[in-house]
Amino acid sequence: MKLTTSKGLPSIAELKDILRQEFSSDYSYRLFGLGKEKTLIVGKSPLVGAQISIHENEVTIQPTPPTLPAAFFVSFVSMTEFVVLLLLFVGIKLKSPWKEFERDISKFLYKKYN
């Protein structure tokens, strides 16, 4: 999901602190990437998370597994034939929490920076 804001956006490190204050401190917050093009990975659980990127006045929020083992598992399973059945089952179960988490973050950012 992409949001275009009318107000200036904070740096990704400042956004990390802002989200930590707004949302539960039980969530995990990690900066990812090299140089100025870092992204923020916010984890709600081992399987539900979001990747947040900032480019000028645009914020991109993508649902993603927040931990390396979960991402590795999803990648590994996608290489097998069993993937169709497993991803249908897991996708039905996890789509809602991923979308809900993405929506919560985007609503907060939209209200704060528009």
Residue, then its C-alpha position, 0 to 999 in steps of 0.5 A: m500500500k502506498l500513501t502520499t502525504s501532505k506533511g513532511l515525513p520523519s526519517i526512518a529512525e524517527l518513524k521507528d520511535i514514533l511507531r513504538q510510542e503509538f503501538s505496543s512495545d511488544y512489537s519488534y522494530r528493526l531497521f533493514g538495508l544499507g545507506k540512506e535507503k533503509t526500511l523499517i520492519v515492524g513485527k507483530s508476531p513471528l509470521v505477521g509483520a510489515q515493511i515500511s519504506i519512505h521516499e520523499n513524501e511517499v510511504t510504502i507499507q508491505p506485509t511481510p514475515p518479520t523474522l528471518p526463519a519465517a521468511f526462509f520457511v516461506s521461501f523454502v516451502s514455495m519451492t515444493e509441489f506441496v506449496v499450492l495446498l499449504l499456501l492456500f491454507v496458510g494464506i487464508k488464515l494469515k491474509s487477514p492478520w497481515k492486511e489488518f496490521e498493514r491497515d492499522i499502520s497506514k491509518f495511523l500514518y495517514k492521520k498523523y501526516n495528512 
